[in-house]
Every structure is written in structure tokens, then in C-alpha cells.
């Protein structure tokens, strides 16, 4: 993001709110649909990936500095594996140091003789969207920019993302990066591009695998200090409580903004309310005012909470209605009780009742179990979805699944009992 552009955004946002010109998104009424004024938008439940809203969510678009969420994930993976420590220091190359001095871009100043900790650079990348800091983290993880971009691409493939274009670690237009740091054979006109679904996948993995990332993204400001250089970093996420684009009732605590001329105003946000955490992605927001990405995000968040709810449909260790028992053949008992292996919560439209849920049972082997049957044996799986829900899940699934297992064992009947059962079945078949 351009530092000059950010200053304009903050100023106009503050004036708009003071003058009462900003839309009152905090009172968004529950409706059957909402039109997010952006080129693309998406909302998901953070843990399950249940899609709650989608608009052009598969369309590939420039994503600007939202790219940094992917790089930050790789940094966290390196720390987790022991390859890096928070206290490790790294020194910038001449080209990265030069980029850091560009006051037209979001940066903290770096010196070629300076040593910067991984923690410092991590905070600067998330809070202040510092481009050179993110590139320096890439060097720390992979050795150079080319190898880091290769690692970013490889990570996307492991998540099943195939339609993304990644040519640098920052999301800047490629012509803003020194030739020494550009990906081989890339063009100056190249830029990172993804769909809203792709961005949501990255955000979901970052939140679920490293939830403490929110401890950084919710910080309203922080100071970057090294030697004589001191930079006050004000968070670009103006939806944080108390900042100029905050929305009453939404305690937004992340995640990442992005802005370039071609990407427009982008924002990946997250908030938890009523026990449900959601992730929203808004790409190239439209509308009046320079706080438009936050206005559209607030509108989307409020609509989701007004129109979706959590519904617990199974309880771990308890029977599921309609699937309480399973027939056992050649056993000392004619059937065996079943129970869910986990408590399952599905996210459904607010008007959904228990009668609106669809259950589909799939037996593991047969509709009947052959004795002997062991306790805790998997009998089958149960998929649950809301009738009429066409949005599905981020991973392409259309329902949630829970396994059903036996809560007791059933021994095989002895020879004489089996003979008696066989005679009984023979006579019953006659009639």
C-alpha cells in the first residue's frame, strides 16, 4: 500500500464519519440477501469453512498486500519447525534496504548494516504492511526472493489452489520491485492474483493453525525501533475497535488490508460474535468514500450474523435420532446401540429448524453388522446439511460428516442358538 494513499484514506474516513456521511452499517437488517459493492466478496465460518456469502468468489483478481498472509504463514511454519526463532536476526540486502526507504510505499526503514529480529519484521509486515520487511522475512525463510516465491507457490498447491498467480512476496506491482529481486522471467506488468476463495483459504489456515496471529493483527499501533530509526506503526485495519471505521457491535481483530491501483481497496477481515468466528474477503470495493472496503465489510459481517446461526446436531457419545441402533446378525443380541464420535455443529440460515436438516447415513460395510461386533467399531458415517443450502463449504464439500460407532460389543451366538435362529427365519420366509 502507498503511504500517501493511506494518509488520504485515513483523513477522508475521519471527515466522512464526523460529517455523518458514512453508511450506518451497524443496523444492517436481516434480509434474504445482501449486495456487497465490490468486484468480489466472500464470507465463511472460520473453523469449518462453511460458505455464508459469495459474490464472484471464483474470479481471479489482483489482491495486493493481502498476499502477505501467505508469506506470514510460511514464517510461522519455519518457526514451528525450528528453522527460525523469533529472536533470530537478519540483515537486508542493498536492494531491499533501498526499497524500504521508498516513502511512497508502506515501509519501515531498514539499513544494510542493521540487524532486525524475525519478530520485528513479522509485526511490521502485519500491522504496517511493510513491504521490505516482508521481503526480508522471505530471505530468512528461503534464502532469496525466488526461492521464497517458489515456497509460496508450493504451499498453495498443498491447499489445492491452482488458479493463483504469485510473482513476489509483497503484492506490489512487479515494477516497484528492484530487478535483482524479481522472479526470473517475470514481467514488470505482472502482479499477484487470486480469487476471493483462494484468499479465504489462506486466511483460514493462518487463523486455525496459528490463532495467536490475532494478538498482532489486533494491535492498533506499535513502534518499530532499530538504532536511530523509529517508526510509529498505525494499523491499516481501521475497523479495529476505537479506530475511524469501527462498527458498533463488531469487535474486528484482523486480518489484512491490500491496496494498489489495479487491486483497488481490498480487505480480509475476521470477527467473532455469538460464539461464531467468520472470515470475510472484499476485493476491489466500490462505493463512495475512501473507507469503502470497511463499509462493505461491515455490511457483510452484520448481514452474516443476522442471517446465519450455529446448530448443534450431534453430541459426542450420544445417539443420533433415527440412527440409534444397527441390526446385528448371528449375535447374542439382535442389534447394537450407536453413538456419534464427536459433537457436530453446522452453520445454517437463521430460519432453519431441526426439520430442515437433511441426514444421509452411509454404512461402512453393510446395513447389518456380522457378529462378533467390537465396542467402538465404526458402523458408518452420517452427513448433515440444511435443505436448500447451495453454498457448501470452502473445500467443495456440501455437508458436514460424523462417524457413528458401537457403544457396546455383541458376541457371536453359539451353534445351537444359530440353528434355532435359522429355523425361525426359514419358517418366517414361508409366510
C-alpha positions as a printed NumPy array, in Angstrom:
array([[  0.   ,   0.   ,   0.   ],
       [  1.185,   3.533,  -0.731],
       [  1.837,   5.553,   2.425],
       [  0.489,   8.706,   0.755],
       [ -2.665,   6.864,  -0.298],
       [ -3.133,   5.551,   3.229],
       [ -2.905,   9.058,   4.668],
       [ -5.623,  10.199,   2.273],
       [ -7.784,   7.219,   3.254],
       [ -7.464,   7.913,   6.976],
       [ -8.168,  11.615,   6.553],
       [-11.242,  11.229,   4.336],
       [-12.574,   8.388,   6.503],
       [-12.363,  10.551,   9.6  ],
       [-14.031,  13.504,   7.867],
       [-16.788,  11.291,   6.451],
       [-17.586,   9.791,   9.823],
       [-17.506,  13.186,  11.528],
       [-19.875,  14.61 ,   8.946],
       [-22.235,  11.662,   9.225],
       [-21.717,  10.683,   5.599],
       [-20.571,   7.105,   6.216],
       [-23.261,   4.431,   5.783],
       [-24.739,   3.173,   9.068],
       [-23.765,  -0.472,   8.601],
       [-24.236,  -1.297,  12.299],
       [-28.005,  -1.513,  11.857],
       [-27.998,  -3.746,   8.788],
       [-31.341,  -5.525,   8.798],
       [-31.738,  -9.245,   8.259],
       [-32.59 ,  -9.835,   4.599],
       [-32.602, -12.794,   2.262],
       [-29.527, -11.427,   0.524],
       [-27.057,  -8.565,   0.599],
       [-25.219,  -6.941,  -2.275],
       [-21.638,  -6.229,  -1.325],
       [-20.493,  -3.448,  -3.618],
       [-17.185,  -4.928,  -4.713],
       [-15.747,  -6.875,  -7.623],
       [-15.76 ,  -9.997,  -5.457],
       [-16.654, -10.911,  -1.889],
       [-16.876, -13.974,   0.32 ],
       [-17.779, -14.847,   3.897],
       [-17.032, -18.159,   5.619],
       [-17.241, -19.656,   9.103],
       [-13.608, -19.792,  10.141],
       [-13.265, -23.322,  11.522],
       [-15.405, -25.382,   9.15 ],
       [-15.06 , -23.243,   6.029],
       [-18.834, -23.13 ,   5.59 ],
       [-19.564, -20.552,   2.887],
       [-22.037, -17.963,   4.157],
       [-21.946, -15.499,   1.258],
       [-20.32 , -15.476,  -2.169],
       [-20.123, -12.954,  -4.982],
       [-17.787, -13.678,  -7.9  ],
       [-15.799, -15.69 ,  -5.368],
       [-14.025, -17.759,  -8.053],
       [-12.974, -14.744, -10.13 ],
       [ -9.207, -14.203, -10.167],
       [ -8.285, -10.629,  -9.231],
       [ -5.249,  -8.67 ,  -8.004],
       [ -5.009,  -8.985,  -4.21 ],
       [ -2.219,  -6.506,  -3.34 ],
       [ -0.846,  -6.774,   0.213],
       [ -3.305,  -9.475,   1.272],
       [ -0.529, -11.584,  -0.305],
       [  1.443, -11.13 ,   2.895],
       [ -0.837, -13.546,   4.783],
       [  0.69 , -16.368,   2.737],
       [  4.233, -15.226,   3.458],
       [  3.429, -14.852,   7.157],
       [  2.098, -18.423,   7.191],
       [  5.44 , -19.676,   5.853],
       [  7.269, -17.672,   8.511],
       [  5.154, -19.31 ,  11.212],
       [  5.813, -22.74 ,   9.702],
       [  9.568, -22.049,   9.788],
       [  9.342, -21.045,  13.441],
       [  7.254, -24.103,  14.271],
       [  9.769, -26.431,  12.623],
       [ 12.693, -24.795,  14.428],
       [ 14.218, -23.392,  11.263],
       [ 13.744, -19.871,  12.636],
       [ 13.383, -18.313,  16.086],
       [ 11.624, -15.068,  16.928],
       [ 14.926, -13.671,  18.205],
       [ 16.934, -14.554,  15.083],
       [ 18.291, -11.505,  13.281],
       [ 18.634, -10.841,   9.571],
       [ 20.368,  -8.093,   7.594],
       [ 18.813,  -6.642,   4.432],
       [ 20.404,  -6.733,   1.016],
       [ 21.143,  -3.428,  -0.683],
       [ 18.073,  -3.736,  -2.919],
       [ 15.715,  -4.49 ,  -0.011],
       [ 17.179,  -1.654,   2.042],
       [ 16.675,   0.69 ,  -0.915],
       [ 13.034,  -0.362,  -1.25 ],
       [ 12.492,   0.254,   2.471],
       [ 13.45 ,   3.899,   2.007],
       [ 10.688,   4.458,  -0.573],
       [  8.289,   6.722,   1.313],
       [  5.588,   6.288,  -1.327],
       [  5.163,   2.672,  -0.224],
       [  4.3  ,   1.138,   3.114],
       [  7.641,   0.525,   4.801],
       [  9.752,   0.713,   7.896],
       [ 13.294,   1.977,   7.125],
       [ 15.957,  -0.727,   7.015],
       [ 19.726,  -0.245,   6.878],
       [ 22.292,  -2.511,   5.221],
       [ 24.278,  -2.564,   8.456],
       [ 21.218,  -3.165,  10.638],
       [ 20.116,  -6.417,  12.246],
       [ 16.391,  -6.966,  12.559],
       [ 14.664,  -9.71 ,  14.509],
       [ 12.109, -12.007,  12.947],
       [  9.595, -10.698,  15.494],
       [ 10.174,  -7.07 ,  14.458],
       [  9.761,  -7.841,  10.783],
       [  6.697, -10.037,  11.408],
       [  4.935,  -7.242,  13.312],
       [  5.862,  -4.64 ,  10.706],
       [  4.548,  -6.844,   7.887],
       [  1.189,  -7.491,   9.551],
       [  0.462,  -4.147,  11.223],
       [  2.093,  -1.696,   8.823],
       [  2.128,  -3.851,   5.677],
       [  5.86 ,  -3.115,   5.424],
       [  6.936,  -4.395,   2.02 ],
       [ 10.708,  -4.546,   2.511],
       [ 10.183,  -6.208,   5.907],
       [  8.113,  -8.959,   4.265],
       [ 10.792,  -9.498,   1.625],
       [ 13.46 ,  -9.725,   4.312],
       [ 11.375, -12.359,   6.101],
       [ 11.266, -14.235,   2.807],
       [ 15.052, -14.226,   2.671],
       [ 15.166, -15.516,   6.237],
       [ 12.857, -18.411,   5.367],
       [ 14.168, -19.404,   1.94 ],
       [ 17.462, -17.608,   1.294],
       [ 16.297, -15.321,  -1.513],
       [ 13.159, -13.949,  -3.142],
       [ 12.96 , -16.52 ,  -5.928],
       [ 13.078, -19.47 ,  -3.545],
       [ 10.537, -17.808,  -1.273],
       [  8.093, -17.276,  -4.14 ],
       [  8.611, -20.939,  -5.07 ],
       [  7.766, -21.879,  -1.479],
       [  4.643, -19.718,  -1.577],
       [  3.511, -21.406,  -4.781],
       [  4.204, -24.851,  -3.356],
       [  2.173, -24.065,  -0.233],
       [ -0.793, -23.009,  -2.349],
       [ -0.651, -26.315,  -4.218],
       [ -0.822, -28.282,  -0.961],
       [ -4.066, -26.433,  -0.228],
       [ -5.47 , -27.266,  -3.646],
       [ -5.157, -23.723,  -5.02 ],
       [ -4.334, -23.905,  -8.714],
       [ -5.584, -20.644, -10.22 ],
       [ -3.365, -18.2  ,  -8.319],
       [ -0.505, -16.143,  -9.73 ],
       [  2.316, -15.323,  -7.314],
       [  5.346, -13.432,  -8.567],
       [  6.506, -11.614,  -5.405],
       [  6.217, -11.761,  -1.623],
       [  4.519,  -8.4  ,  -1.119],
       [  1.641,  -7.904,  -3.539],
       [  3.273,  -4.809,  -5.016],
       [  3.155,  -4.288,  -8.753],
       [  6.269,  -6.001, -10.09 ],
       [  7.696,  -2.762, -11.496],
       [  8.013,  -1.42 ,  -7.929],
       [ 10.465,  -4.151,  -7.008],
       [ 14.158,  -3.956,  -7.873],
       [ 15.137,  -6.118, -10.835],
       [ 17.509,  -8.077,  -8.589],
       [ 14.551,  -9.293,  -6.526],
       [ 12.064, -10.014,  -9.313],
       [ 11.108, -13.576, -10.069],
       [ 13.038, -14.901, -13.105],
       [ 11.349, -14.168, -16.442],
       [  8.534, -12.216, -14.774],
       [  7.375,  -9.009, -16.391],
       [  7.228,  -5.543, -14.861],
       [  3.48 ,  -5.546, -15.531],
       [  2.918,  -8.788, -13.583],
       [  1.085,  -8.795, -10.287],
       [ -0.166, -11.314,  -7.745],
       [ -3.684, -12.544,  -8.411],
       [ -6.095, -14.852,  -6.603],
       [ -9.798, -15.405,  -6.175],
       [-11.668, -14.456,  -3.017],
       [-11.933, -18.191,  -2.266],
       [ -8.152, -18.548,  -2.544],
       [ -7.624, -15.653,  -0.15 ],
       [-10.128, -17.153,   2.295],
       [ -8.287, -20.492,   2.228],
       [ -5.046, -18.748,   3.214],
       [ -6.746, -16.755,   5.96 ],
       [ -8.485, -19.858,   7.309],
       [ -5.232, -21.826,   7.55 ],
       [ -3.424, -18.889,   9.142],
       [ -6.148, -18.453,  11.784],
       [ -6.716, -22.123,  12.534],
       [ -3.057, -23.156,  12.573],
       [ -1.721, -20.018,  14.282],
       [ -4.618, -18.35 ,  16.137],
       [ -2.225, -16.149,  18.099],
       [ -1.658, -14.167,  14.888],
       [ -4.622, -12.138,  16.149],
       [ -2.515, -10.9  ,  19.062],
       [ -0.563,  -8.941,  16.461],
       [ -3.282,  -8.024,  13.97 ],
       [ -5.497,  -6.501,  16.674],
       [ -2.767,  -4.122,  17.88 ],
       [ -3.818,  -0.6  ,  16.958],
       [ -0.274,   0.682,  16.887],
       [  3.262,  -0.367,  17.604],
       [  6.71 ,   1.203,  17.409],
       [  9.417,  -0.171,  15.143],
       [ 12.808,   0.803,  16.539],
       [ 16.29 ,  -0.137,  15.419],
       [ 19.255,   2.081,  16.165],
       [ 18.322,   5.688,  15.45 ],
       [ 15.333,   4.717,  13.282],
       [ 11.954,   4.855,  14.992],
       [  8.683,   4.392,  13.152],
       [  5.243,   4.618,  14.715],
       [  3.213,   1.93 ,  13.01 ],
       [ -0.531,   2.636,  12.988],
       [ -2.57 ,  -0.391,  11.986],
       [ -4.065,  -0.126,   8.499],
       [ -7.106,  -2.071,   9.664],
       [ -9.315,   0.896,  10.553],
       [-12.159,  -1.434,  11.624],
       [-10.388,  -2.264,  14.895],
       [-12.467,  -1.081,  17.883],
       [-11.878,   2.613,  18.544],
       [-10.471,   3.39 ,  15.091],
       [-12.167,   5.54 ,  12.471],
       [-14.012,   2.794,  10.551],
       [-15.003,   0.644,  13.538],
       [-18.59 ,  -0.654,  13.525],
       [-20.574,  -0.89 ,  16.752],
       [-21.088,  -4.49 ,  17.809],
       [-18.273,  -5.844,  15.639],
       [-15.027,  -6.414,  17.542],
       [-12.899,  -6.898,  14.452],
       [ -9.428,  -8.226,  15.318],
       [ -7.781,  -8.854,  11.937],
       [ -6.577,  -9.627,   9.379],
       [ -5.012,  -7.845,   6.365],
       [ -5.644,  -4.93 ,   4.038],
       [ -4.368,  -4.534,   0.487],
       [ -4.267,  -1.574,  -1.888],
       [ -2.817,  -0.958,  -5.322],
       [ -4.173,   0.944,  -8.3  ],
       [ -5.239,  -2.257, -10.042],
       [ -6.349,  -4.193,  -6.961],
       [ -8.288,  -1.257,  -5.57 ],
       [ -9.341,  -1.32 ,  -1.908],
       [ -9.173,  -4.883,  -0.54 ],
       [ -9.625,  -6.295,   2.94 ],
       [ -9.643,  -9.712,   4.573],
       [-11.397,  -9.283,   7.904],
       [-12.3  , -11.518,  10.812],
       [-14.568, -11.119,  13.813],
       [-16.139, -13.353,  16.438],
       [-19.677, -12.83 ,  17.692],
       [-22.183, -15.092,  19.453],
       [-19.602, -17.874,  19.526],
       [-19.105, -17.835,  15.751],
       [-15.941, -16.545,  14.082],
       [-16.201, -15.536,  10.462],
       [-13.698, -14.539,   7.798],
       [-14.689, -12.054,   5.109],
       [-12.905, -11.146,   1.9  ],
       [-13.724,  -7.986,  -0.064],
       [-11.814,  -7.355,  -3.287],
       [-11.834,  -4.039,  -5.129],
       [-14.551,  -2.397,  -3.052],
       [-16.728,   0.198,  -4.726],
       [-18.962,   2.931,  -3.34 ],
       [-18.356,   6.444,  -2.112],
       [-15.613,   7.458,   0.282],
       [-12.166,   6.018,   0.765],
       [-13.274,   3.785,   3.645],
       [-15.367,   1.757,   1.214],
       [-13.669,  -1.598,   1.85 ],
       [-14.524,  -1.262,   5.541],
       [-18.069,  -0.093,   4.821],
       [-18.659,  -3.103,   2.572],
       [-17.006,  -5.447,   5.075],
       [-19.142,  -4.119,   7.92 ],
       [-22.277,  -4.541,   5.829],
       [-21.322,  -8.124,   5.01 ],
       [-20.378,  -9.04 ,   8.586],
       [-23.622,  -7.679,  10.017],
       [-25.667,  -9.477,   7.376],
       [-23.951, -12.798,   8.126],
       [-24.605, -12.58 ,  11.871],
       [-28.222, -11.58 ,  11.244],
       [-28.883, -14.402,   8.79 ],
       [-26.829, -17.381,   9.95 ],
       [-26.629, -19.355,  13.177],
       [-24.882, -22.355,  14.692],
       [-26.926, -25.511,  15.3  ],
       [-25.551, -28.485,  17.216],
       [-26.859, -31.665,  15.613],
       [-24.893, -34.404,  17.365],
       [-23.339, -34.821,  20.802],
       [-20.225, -36.898,  21.313],
       [-21.1  , -40.257,  22.861],
       [-24.844, -39.782,  22.361],
       [-27.26 , -41.472,  19.96 ],
       [-28.465, -39.68 ,  16.844],
       [-32.214, -39.627,  16.29 ],
       [-33.194, -42.129,  13.615],
       [-29.87 , -43.931,  13.85 ],
       [-29.904, -45.172,  17.439],
       [-29.217, -48.859,  16.697],
       [-27.932, -51.148,  13.975],
       [-29.054, -54.699,  13.286],
       [-26.624, -57.497,  14.193],
       [-26.81 , -60.919,  12.57 ],
       [-25.656, -64.147,  14.247],
       [-25.188, -62.346,  17.55 ],
       [-26.382, -62.802,  21.091],
       [-28.254, -59.522,  20.616],
       [-30.389, -58.562,  17.647],
       [-28.962, -55.034,  17.477],
       [-26.26 , -52.805,  18.886],
       [-26.549, -49.165,  20.078],
       [-24.698, -46.449,  18.145],
       [-23.365, -43.035,  19.13 ],
       [-21.675, -40.081,  17.432],
       [-17.907, -39.841,  17.718],
       [-17.976, -36.082,  18.056],
       [-20.237, -33.171,  18.768],
       [-21.123, -31.725,  15.395],
       [-22.185, -28.123,  14.832],
       [-23.463, -26.971,  11.463],
       [-23.955, -23.383,  10.347],
       [-27.357, -22.809,   8.833],
       [-29.678, -19.948,   7.851],
       [-31.31 , -18.352,  10.909],
       [-34.77 , -19.655,   9.995],
       [-33.588, -23.291,   9.916],
       [-35.245, -25.764,  12.296],
       [-34.386, -29.379,  13.06 ],
       [-36.919, -30.436,  10.417],
       [-34.971, -28.525,   7.773],
       [-31.853, -30.666,   8.194],
       [-31.051, -33.491,   5.829],
       [-29.356, -36.619,   7.193],
       [-27.769, -39.214,   4.96 ],
       [-26.422, -42.374,   6.544],
       [-23.751, -44.394,   4.768],
       [-22.917, -47.802,   6.234],
       [-19.23 , -48.66 ,   6.491],
       [-19.781, -52.224,   5.296],
       [-23.443, -53.279,   5.233],
       [-26.727, -52.213,   6.71 ],
       [-26.257, -55.098,   9.136],
       [-23.215, -55.996,  11.192],
       [-21.981, -59.569,  11.453],
       [-21.26 , -60.77 ,  14.985],
       [-18.983, -60.67 ,  16.791],
       [-19.094, -56.88 ,  16.985],
       [-16.449, -54.974,  18.922],
       [-17.232, -51.994,  21.1  ],
       [-16.304, -48.685,  19.378],
       [-16.416, -50.316,  15.941],
       [-17.208, -47.857,  13.164],
       [-20.639, -48.681,  11.805],
       [-20.985, -45.857,   9.292],
       [-20.996, -42.124,   8.725],
       [-23.708, -39.522,   8.832],
       [-23.668, -36.41 ,   6.651],
       [-25.732, -33.4  ,   7.677],
       [-26.739, -30.356,   5.646],
       [-29.531, -27.792,   5.563],
       [-32.198, -28.253,   2.911],
       [-31.799, -25.84 ,   0.044],
       [-28.272, -24.732,   1.002],
       [-26.353, -24.352,  -2.265],
       [-23.275, -22.547,  -0.936],
       [-21.488, -25.562,   0.512],
       [-18.028, -25.377,   2.022],
       [-14.76 , -23.754,   1.026],
       [-13.196, -27.163,   0.271],
       [-16.016, -28.124,  -2.081],
       [-17.938, -30.299,   0.342],
       [-21.689, -29.882,   0.597],
       [-22.209, -31.228,   4.108],
       [-20.617, -31.995,   7.469],
       [-19.795, -35.593,   8.395],
       [-19.688, -37.518,  11.683],
       [-18.881, -41.174,  12.296],
       [-21.22 , -43.472,  14.223],
       [-19.653, -46.209,  16.348],
       [-20.966, -49.037,  18.503],
       [-21.208, -48.314,  22.222],
       [-21.29 , -51.998,  23.221],
       [-19.883, -55.261,  21.979],
       [-22.042, -58.159,  20.784],
       [-20.758, -61.728,  20.98 ],
       [-21.447, -64.31 ,  18.313],
       [-24.238, -66.677,  19.277],
       [-23.396, -70.34 ,  19.922],
       [-24.134, -73.134,  17.473],
       [-27.497, -74.14 ,  18.919],
       [-28.787, -70.566,  19.031],
       [-27.753, -70.064,  15.41 ],
       [-29.579, -73.265,  14.418],
       [-32.665, -72.033,  16.25 ],
       [-32.436, -68.637,  14.519],
       [-32.02 , -70.357,  11.164],
       [-35.125, -72.466,  11.661],
       [-37.084, -69.375,  12.731],
       [-36.003, -67.433,   9.648],
       [-36.903, -70.4  ,   7.384],
       [-40.463, -70.564,   8.749],
       [-40.878, -66.772,   8.622],
       [-39.869, -66.785,   4.936],
       [-42.652, -69.291,   4.214],
       [-45.211, -66.705,   5.207]])
